[in-house]
Amino acid sequence: MNVFGKLFGSAGKSGKGTTPQEAIHRLRETEEMLTKKQDFLEKKIYQELITAKKHGTKNKRAALQALKRKKRYEKQLTQIDGTLSTIEFQREALENANTNTEVLKNMGVAANAMKTAHENMDIDKVDELMQNITEQQELAQEISDAISKPVGFGEEFDEDDLMAELEELEQEELDKNLLEIGEAENVPLPNVPSTSLPERPVAKKKEEEDDDMRDLEEWAKAM
């Protein structure tokens, strides 16, 4: 029985389908087995080459037999290389198919879950709910605006009347200031004193200086 027969023959006889996971697992096992066979054949080829070199021209028959066995091993190795390439391609295709199957399965589960979530939703009810939310938001904004607006608790005054009263007060204050300035200008100045001021003793001081100078001159002549 060939490799593919070993892989899928038992499943065909039992009548049960092989799951993608099982098939991928079997392909991986086959790859491992063939890889080990490759290693074995490469070692055999190397040994036969050593044998052929060893006998050489001394024993041509033995050397030729070694080279023939080497050729057979190389042929088997080539076949295994091709088989491994085919199995690898098949395994990758199967893995991709399995991945796609799982993706589609999960997408189907998600779609069913979304359908279940939307079963109790009515688009008309959703629109009505959103309209109610908008109305409540607008009402809340109006309430906030009303609360933040300053109020006089029933006391309302005409702004023009207030401005006129303010102007009257300013005019009164201005008149008062002008009156005070006028009164300050009419205050009488102090009278000039009738008695004469005392004179500075300039002459007396000059006479004393002259006496000192005369004494100094006389003292200088006596010298």
C-alpha positions in Angstrom: 0.0 0.0 0.0 1.4 3.4 -1.0 1.6 6.5 1.2 -1.7 7.9 0.2 -3.4 4.5 0.7 -2.0 4.5 4.2 -3.3 7.9 4.8 -6.9 7.6 3.5 -7.4 3.9 3.0 -8.6 3.1 6.5 -11.0 6.0 6.5 -12.6 4.8 3.2 -13.1 1.3 4.5 -14.7 2.4 7.7 -17.1 4.7 5.8 -16.3 7.6 8.1 -15.1 10.9 6.8 -11.7 12.2 8.0 -11.8 15.6 9.6 -9.4 18.3 8.3 -7.5 18.2 11.6 -7.0 14.5 11.4 -5.8 14.7 7.8 -3.4 17.4 8.6 -2.0 15.4 11.5 -1.5 12.4 9.3 0.2 14.4 6.6 2.6 15.8 9.2 3.4 12.3 10.4 4.1 11.2 6.9 6.4 14.2 6.3 8.3 13.2 9.5 8.6 9.6 8.3 9.8 10.6 4.8 12.3 13.1 6.3 13.8 10.3 8.4 14.0 8.1 5.3 15.8 10.9 3.5 18.4 11.1 6.3 18.9 7.3 6.1 19.3 7.3 2.3 21.8 10.2 2.4 23.9 8.2 4.9 23.7 5.1 2.7 24.8 7.1 -0.3 27.8 8.4 1.5 28.8 4.9 2.7 28.5 3.4 -0.8 30.6 6.3 -2.1 33.3 5.5 0.5 33.2 1.8 -0.4 33.6 2.6 -4.1 36.6 4.8 -3.4 38.1 2.2 -1.1 38.0 -0.6 -3.7 38.8 1.6 -6.7 40.8 -0.2 -9.3 41.8 -3.0 -6.8 38.4 -4.6 -6.8 36.4 -3.2 -9.7 33.5 -5.6 -9.2 33.0 -4.4 -5.6 33.4 -0.8 -6.5 30.8 -1.1 -9.3 28.3 -2.8 -7.0 28.7 0.0 -4.5 28.1 2.6 -7.2 25.0 0.8 -8.4 23.6 0.7 -4.9 24.5 4.4 -4.6 22.5 5.2 -7.8 19.4 3.2 -6.4 19.6 5.2 -3.2 19.8 8.5 -5.1 16.8 7.5 -7.2 14.8 6.7 -4.0 15.9 10.0 -2.5 14.7 11.9 -5.5 11.4 10.2 -5.4 11.0 11.0 -1.7 11.9 14.7 -2.4 9.0 14.8 -4.9 6.7 13.1 -2.6 7.5 15.5 0.2 6.9 18.4 -2.1 3.4 17.0 -3.0 2.5 16.3 0.6 3.7 19.7 1.8 1.6 21.4 -0.9 -1.4 19.3 0.0 -1.0 20.0 3.7 -0.8 23.7 3.2 -3.9 23.7 1.0 -5.7 21.6 3.6 -4.6 24.0 6.4 -5.8 27.0 4.4 -9.1 25.3 3.7 -9.5 24.4 7.4 -8.7 28.0 8.3 -11.3 29.3 5.9 -13.8 26.9 7.3 -13.1 28.1 10.8 -13.3 31.7 9.7 -16.6 31.2 8.0 -17.9 29.2 11.0 -17.0 32.0 13.4 -18.5 34.6 11.1 -21.7 32.6 11.0 -21.8 32.5 14.8 -21.2 36.2 15.0 -24.0 36.9 12.4 -26.4 34.7 14.4 -25.4 36.5 17.6 -26.0 39.9 16.0 -29.4 38.7 14.7 -30.3 37.5 18.2 -29.3 40.9 19.6 -31.5 42.7 17.1 -34.5 40.5 17.5 -36.1 42.6 20.2 -35.2 45.9 18.5 -37.8 47.8 16.5 -36.4 50.6 14.3 -39.5 52.7 15.0 -38.9 52.3 18.7 -35.3 53.2 18.3 -36.2 56.4 16.4 -38.7 57.3 19.0 -36.2 56.7 21.8 -33.6 58.9 20.1 -36.2 61.6 19.6 -37.1 61.5 23.3 -33.4 61.7 24.2 -33.0 64.8 22.0 -36.1 66.4 23.5 -34.8 65.7 27.0 -31.4 67.2 26.2 -33.0 70.3 24.8 -35.2 70.6 27.9 -32.2 70.2 30.2 -30.4 73.0 28.2 -33.4 75.3 28.6 -33.5 74.6 32.3 -29.8 75.3 32.7 -30.1 78.6 30.7 -33.1 79.6 32.9 -31.2 78.9 36.1 -28.1 80.7 35.1 -30.0 83.9 34.0 -29.8 86.6 36.7 -33.2 87.6 38.0 -34.4 90.5 40.3 -37.0 88.5 42.1 -39.9 90.6 40.8 -38.1 93.9 40.9 -37.8 95.4 37.4 -36.6 99.0 36.8 -36.5 101.2 33.8 -32.9 101.6 32.8 -33.6 105.0 31.2 -35.0 106.3 34.5 -32.0 105.0 36.4 -29.6 106.8 33.9 -31.6 110.1 34.3 -31.3 109.9 38.1 -27.6 109.2 37.8 -27.1 112.3 35.6 -29.0 114.5 38.2 -26.7 113.2 41.0 -23.6 113.9 38.9 -24.9 117.5 38.1 -25.5 118.2 41.8 -22.1 117.0 42.7 -20.6 119.2 40.0 -22.5 122.3 41.2 -21.4 121.7 44.7 -17.7 121.5 43.6 -18.0 124.8 41.6 -19.6 126.6 44.6 -16.8 125.5 46.9 -14.2 126.8 44.4 -16.0 130.2 44.2 -16.1 130.6 48.0 -12.5 129.8 48.2 -11.6 132.6 45.7 -13.5 135.3 47.9 -11.5 134.6 51.1 -9.6 137.9 52.2 -5.9 138.0 52.1 -4.0 138.8 55.4 -3.2 142.5 56.1 0.3 144.0 55.8 1.9 144.5 59.2 2.0 148.2 60.3 5.2 148.0 62.3 8.6 148.0 60.5 10.8 145.0 60.6 13.9 145.1 62.7 17.0 146.0 60.7 20.0 143.8 60.6 23.0 145.0 62.6 25.3 145.3 59.6 27.0 148.7 60.5 27.9 147.6 64.0 29.5 144.5 62.8 31.5 146.6 60.2 32.8 149.0 62.9 34.1 146.1 64.9 35.9 144.7 61.9 37.5 148.1 61.3 38.7 148.3 64.9 40.3 144.9 64.6 42.2 145.9 61.4 43.6 149.1 63.1 44.9 147.1 66.1 46.5 144.6 63.7 48.3 147.5 61.8 49.6 149.1 65.0 51.0 145.8 66.2 52.8 145.3 62.9 54.4 148.8 63.1 55.6 148.1 66.6 57.4 145.1 65.3 
